């Protein structure tokens, strides 16, 4: 696909400076861009890279008008603008509408005429597949599950029975929506399974990464609100609620019945205890363990910095003795207070 800078500004806004008839065919980083490609700078500290770039055009912050003589588009948010240009120049491939001969679609399933069901897919009884939705090879959509319009399910996605996915969702390969939550009752040294009778409800414009799992609720539903983005290998346990437009990076684990607010940002490999609440707008750093509710928005970090192994071993010894050290300090304080009271 090829597009002029004038056409980009007409579509996405921004201020055009220079030759608006310049045609670009792809986005690229500044150090590798060619004359037919467009690059971007989102922060002023990287403007020096413009001196050596071979890009045909660039996207710059609004206050960087004079940073280069290249044709340029000025915008308050160059990174977002770049993302939109990239999406325009790299549209997702879309298979033809219809049901593949090897797909297994239940007679009472509702599949939109313009939806695409790929080879080996299974669509259960009473399931609903929305308009223009693509169900990839070997996906399974369970009985009475609902998939909205304009969704994309890559190969080997599983959506269990009665779960619901909103419009424009993207579910990457291997993700599982609606597996049983981890619920077992102790019974004389054994474990008895607790039926998980809730559902998973996923809102509009949600993206779920590869091999991420979202468990169904035990009694109530597990809820992922609109605009949430989950990375690969995220575990969402039963009855969790994730507020709208929250983003969660890979390998994060969220225990049952946790409630995460809207517009939160959670770093990779964070661990969140169950039955706690996290305020809207909270940021949690990578590898951070959250053990109690966070009622006030802020940035929370618990991961210690790495160190050489020998240094870590010495510090670990000190950590094991912290309780004894605290008691010694208390005793010393007590003796000091006694001495001061006698003087």
C-alpha positions as CSV (number, residue, x, y, z in Angstrom):
1,X,0.0,0.0,0.0
2,X,1.2,3.5,-0.8
3,X,-0.1,6.8,0.6
4,X,0.8,10.5,0.4
5,X,1.6,12.6,3.4
6,X,-1.4,14.8,2.5
7,X,-3.6,11.7,2.7
8,X,-2.3,10.8,6.1
9,X,-3.0,14.3,7.5
10,X,-6.4,14.2,6.0
11,X,-7.1,10.9,7.7
12,X,-5.4,11.3,11.0
13,X,-4.9,15.0,11.5
14,X,-1.6,16.7,12.4
15,X,0.3,19.5,10.8
16,X,2.1,18.9,7.5
17,X,5.4,20.6,6.8
18,X,7.1,20.2,3.5
19,X,6.2,18.1,0.4
20,X,2.7,16.7,1.0
21,X,2.9,14.7,-2.2
22,X,5.7,12.5,-0.8
23,X,4.6,8.9,-1.0
24,X,5.4,6.4,1.7
25,X,4.8,2.6,1.6
26,X,5.9,1.5,5.0
27,X,6.9,2.5,8.5
28,X,10.5,1.9,9.8
29,X,12.9,2.9,12.5
30,X,15.0,5.9,11.7
31,X,18.3,4.1,11.4
32,X,16.9,1.6,8.8
33,X,14.3,3.6,7.0
34,X,14.6,4.2,3.2
35,X,13.3,7.0,1.1
36,X,9.9,5.3,0.6
37,X,9.4,4.8,4.4
38,X,8.3,7.1,7.3
39,X,9.9,7.1,10.7
40,X,9.0,8.8,13.9
41,X,10.5,10.5,17.0
42,X,8.4,10.5,20.1
43,X,10.9,12.2,22.5
44,X,13.1,15.2,22.0
45,X,16.2,13.4,23.2
46,X,16.1,11.2,20.1
47,X,15.9,14.1,17.6
48,X,19.6,13.9,16.9
49,X,19.0,10.7,15.0
50,X,17.3,12.7,12.3
51,X,20.7,13.9,11.1
52,X,21.6,10.4,9.8
53,X,18.3,9.0,8.7
54,X,17.4,8.1,5.1
55,X,13.7,8.2,5.8
56,X,11.5,9.8,3.2
57,X,9.4,11.5,5.9
58,X,9.1,11.6,9.7
59,X,6.5,12.1,12.4
60,X,7.6,14.5,15.1
61,X,6.4,16.2,18.2
62,X,4.6,19.5,17.7
63,X,7.5,21.5,19.1
64,X,10.1,19.9,16.8
65,X,9.2,21.8,13.6
66,X,12.7,22.9,12.8
67,X,14.5,19.6,13.8
68,X,14.9,18.5,10.2
69,X,14.3,19.6,6.6
70,X,12.6,16.3,5.7
71,X,8.9,16.3,5.0
72,X,7.2,15.9,8.3
73,X,4.0,15.6,10.2
74,X,3.8,17.4,13.5
75,X,1.5,16.0,16.2
76,X,1.2,16.0,20.0
77,X,1.5,12.3,20.2
78,X,3.9,10.9,17.6
79,X,3.9,7.4,18.9
80,X,0.1,7.1,18.6
81,X,0.2,8.7,15.1
82,X,2.9,6.2,14.1
83,X,0.7,3.3,15.4
84,X,-2.2,4.5,13.3
85,X,-0.1,4.9,10.1
86,X,1.4,1.5,10.7
87,X,-2.1,0.0,11.0
88,X,-3.1,1.7,7.7
89,X,-0.1,0.4,5.8
90,X,-0.2,-3.1,7.3
91,X,-3.9,-4.2,7.3
92,X,-4.4,-7.6,8.9
93,X,-5.0,-10.3,6.3
94,X,-8.6,-11.4,6.2
95,X,-9.8,-14.7,4.8
96,X,-12.8,-15.1,2.7
97,X,-16.2,-15.3,4.4
98,X,-17.7,-18.8,4.7
99,X,-17.4,-22.0,6.6
100,X,-14.6,-24.4,5.7
101,X,-15.6,-27.9,4.7
102,X,-13.7,-29.5,7.6
103,X,-15.2,-27.2,10.2
104,X,-17.8,-28.7,12.6
105,X,-20.6,-26.2,13.1
106,X,-23.6,-27.3,15.2
107,X,-26.9,-27.0,13.3
108,X,-28.4,-24.6,15.8
109,X,-25.3,-22.3,16.0
110,X,-25.8,-18.8,14.6
111,X,-22.9,-17.8,12.3
112,X,-23.1,-14.5,10.5
113,X,-23.1,-14.9,6.7
114,X,-19.9,-12.7,6.4
115,X,-18.0,-14.5,9.2
116,X,-15.1,-16.8,8.4
117,X,-14.8,-20.3,10.0
118,X,-11.5,-21.9,9.2
119,X,-10.5,-25.6,8.8
120,X,-10.9,-27.8,11.9
121,X,-12.8,-25.2,13.9
122,X,-15.6,-26.4,16.2
123,X,-18.6,-24.2,16.9
124,X,-20.9,-25.6,19.6
125,X,-24.6,-25.9,20.0
126,X,-26.3,-22.5,20.4
127,X,-23.1,-20.6,19.9
128,X,-23.2,-17.2,18.2
129,X,-20.5,-15.8,15.8
130,X,-20.9,-12.1,15.0
131,X,-20.6,-10.3,11.7
132,X,-17.2,-10.3,10.0
133,X,-15.6,-12.3,12.7
134,X,-12.7,-14.6,11.8
135,X,-12.5,-18.0,13.6
136,X,-9.0,-19.5,12.9
137,X,-8.0,-23.1,12.3
138,X,-8.8,-25.6,15.1
139,X,-10.5,-23.1,17.3
140,X,-13.2,-24.3,19.7
141,X,-16.2,-22.1,20.6
142,X,-18.3,-24.0,23.2
143,X,-22.0,-24.5,23.5
144,X,-24.0,-21.2,23.9
145,X,-20.8,-19.1,23.8
146,X,-21.0,-15.7,22.0
147,X,-18.4,-14.0,19.9
148,X,-19.1,-10.4,18.8
149,X,-18.6,-8.7,15.5
150,X,-15.3,-8.0,13.9
151,X,-13.4,-10.3,16.2
152,X,-10.2,-12.3,15.3
153,X,-9.5,-15.6,16.9
154,X,-6.1,-17.0,15.8
155,X,-5.5,-20.7,15.5
156,X,-6.2,-23.0,18.5
157,X,-8.1,-20.5,20.6
158,X,-10.6,-22.2,23.0
159,X,-13.7,-20.3,24.3
160,X,-15.6,-22.5,26.8
161,X,-19.4,-22.9,27.0
162,X,-21.5,-19.8,27.8
163,X,-18.6,-17.4,27.8
164,X,-19.0,-14.1,25.9
165,X,-16.6,-12.0,23.9
166,X,-17.5,-8.5,22.8
167,X,-16.9,-6.8,19.5
168,X,-13.5,-6.2,17.9
169,X,-11.7,-8.6,20.2
170,X,-8.4,-10.2,19.3
171,X,-7.6,-13.6,20.9
172,X,-4.2,-14.9,20.1
173,X,-3.2,-18.6,19.6
174,X,-3.5,-20.9,22.5
175,X,-5.4,-18.7,24.8
176,X,-8.2,-20.3,26.8
177,X,-11.3,-18.4,27.9
178,X,-13.5,-20.0,30.5
179,X,-11.5,-23.0,31.9
180,X,-12.5,-24.0,35.4
181,X,-11.3,-21.8,38.2
182,X,-9.0,-23.5,40.8
183,X,-11.6,-24.4,43.3
184,X,-11.5,-27.4,45.6
185,X,-12.9,-28.1,49.1
186,X,-10.8,-30.1,51.6
187,X,-12.4,-33.4,52.7
188,X,-10.4,-35.5,55.2
189,X,-7.1,-35.1,53.5
190,X,-8.5,-35.1,50.0
191,X,-9.8,-32.4,47.7
192,X,-13.3,-32.3,46.3
193,X,-13.9,-30.2,43.2
194,X,-16.2,-27.2,43.4
195,X,-18.3,-26.7,40.3
196,X,-17.3,-23.5,38.5
197,X,-20.7,-22.3,37.3
198,X,-19.9,-18.7,36.4
199,X,-18.8,-17.4,33.0
200,X,-16.1,-15.2,31.5
201,X,-17.4,-11.9,30.1
202,X,-15.0,-10.0,27.8
203,X,-15.9,-6.5,26.7
204,X,-15.3,-4.7,23.4
205,X,-11.8,-4.0,22.0
206,X,-10.0,-6.4,24.3
207,X,-6.8,-8.2,23.2
208,X,-5.7,-11.4,24.8
209,X,-2.2,-12.7,24.3
210,X,-1.0,-16.1,23.3
211,X,-1.4,-18.9,25.9
212,X,-3.1,-16.5,28.3
213,X,-5.8,-18.2,30.4
214,X,-8.9,-16.5,31.9
215,X,-10.8,-18.8,34.3
216,X,-14.6,-18.8,34.6
217,X,-16.1,-17.7,37.9
218,X,-17.1,-20.1,40.7
219,X,-20.4,-18.5,41.3
220,X,-20.3,-15.0,39.7
221,X,-18.6,-14.1,36.4
222,X,-15.0,-13.3,35.7
223,X,-15.1,-9.9,33.9
224,X,-12.6,-8.3,31.6
225,X,-14.0,-4.8,30.7
226,X,-13.7,-3.0,27.4
227,X,-10.3,-2.0,26.0
228,X,-8.2,-4.2,28.3
229,X,-5.0,-5.5,26.8
230,X,-3.5,-8.7,28.2
231,X,0.0,-9.9,27.1
232,X,1.1,-13.5,26.6
233,X,1.1,-16.0,29.4
234,X,-1.1,-14.1,31.8
235,X,-3.1,-16.1,34.4
236,X,-6.5,-14.5,35.4
237,X,-8.2,-16.6,38.1
238,X,-11.9,-17.1,38.8
239,X,-14.1,-14.1,39.7
240,X,-11.4,-11.6,38.9
241,X,-12.6,-8.2,37.6
242,X,-10.3,-6.2,35.4
243,X,-11.4,-2.6,34.8
244,X,-11.6,-0.9,31.4
245,X,-8.4,0.0,29.5
246,X,-6.0,-1.7,31.9
247,X,-2.9,-3.2,30.4
248,X,-1.1,-6.2,31.9
249,X,2.3,-7.5,30.7
250,X,3.4,-11.1,30.3
251,X,3.7,-13.8,33.0
252,X,1.5,-11.9,35.5
253,X,-0.6,-13.9,37.8
254,X,-3.9,-12.7,39.3
255,X,-5.4,-14.8,42.0
256,X,-9.2,-15.3,42.5
257,X,-11.7,-12.5,43.2
258,X,-9.1,-9.7,42.8
259,X,-10.6,-6.5,41.5
260,X,-8.3,-4.4,39.4
261,X,-9.4,-0.8,38.5
262,X,-9.6,1.0,35.3
263,X,-6.6,2.4,33.4
264,X,-4.1,0.5,35.4
265,X,-0.6,-0.6,34.1
266,X,0.8,-3.8,35.5
267,X,4.4,-4.9,34.6
268,X,5.5,-8.3,33.6
269,X,5.6,-11.2,36.1
270,X,3.7,-9.2,38.8
271,X,1.8,-11.3,41.3
272,X,-1.5,-10.2,42.7
273,X,-3.1,-11.8,45.7
274,X,-6.8,-12.8,45.7
275,X,-9.7,-10.9,47.3
276,X,-8.0,-7.5,47.1
277,X,-8.9,-4.3,45.3
278,X,-6.6,-2.1,43.2
279,X,-7.5,1.5,42.6
280,X,-8.1,3.1,39.2
281,X,-4.9,4.4,37.5
282,X,-2.5,2.3,39.6
283,X,0.9,1.3,38.2
284,X,2.6,-1.9,39.4
285,X,6.2,-2.5,38.5
286,X,7.5,-5.7,37.0
287,X,8.1,-8.6,39.4
288,X,6.1,-6.8,42.1
289,X,4.1,-8.9,44.7
290,X,0.9,-7.2,45.8
291,X,-0.4,-8.8,49.0
292,X,-3.1,-6.3,50.1
293,X,-5.5,-3.8,48.6
294,X,-4.2,-0.6,47.0
295,X,-7.0,2.0,47.7
296,X,-4.9,4.9,46.4
297,X,-3.5,5.2,42.9
298,X,0.2,5.4,42.6
299,X,3.3,3.4,41.5
300,X,4.1,0.4,43.6
301,X,7.4,-1.6,43.4
302,X,8.7,-4.5,45.5
303,X,11.2,-6.3,43.3
304,X,14.8,-5.9,44.6
305,X,17.5,-5.0,42.2
306,X,19.7,-7.8,41.0
307,X,23.3,-8.2,42.3
308,X,26.3,-10.5,42.0
309,X,25.5,-13.9,43.5
310,X,28.0,-13.6,46.3
311,X,26.7,-10.2,47.3
312,X,23.1,-11.6,47.2
313,X,24.1,-14.5,49.5
314,X,25.5,-12.1,52.1
315,X,22.4,-9.9,51.9
316,X,20.1,-13.0,52.2
317,X,21.9,-13.9,55.4
318,X,21.2,-10.5,56.8
319,X,17.6,-10.7,55.7
320,X,17.1,-13.9,57.7
321,X,18.4,-12.2,60.8
322,X,16.3,-9.1,60.5
323,X,13.9,-10.2,63.2
324,X,16.7,-10.8,65.7
325,X,18.2,-7.4,64.8
326,X,14.9,-5.7,65.4
327,X,14.6,-7.3,68.8
328,X,18.2,-6.2,69.7
329,X,17.5,-2.7,68.6
330,X,14.3,-2.6,70.8
331,X,16.3,-3.8,73.8
332,X,19.0,-1.2,73.2
333,X,16.4,1.5,72.9
334,X,14.8,0.3,76.2
335,X,18.2,0.4,78.0
336,X,19.0,3.8,76.5
337,X,15.7,5.2,77.7
338,X,16.3,3.8,81.2
339,X,19.7,5.4,81.3
340,X,18.4,8.7,80.1
341,X,15.6,8.7,82.8
342,X,18.3,8.2,85.5
343,X,20.6,10.9,84.4
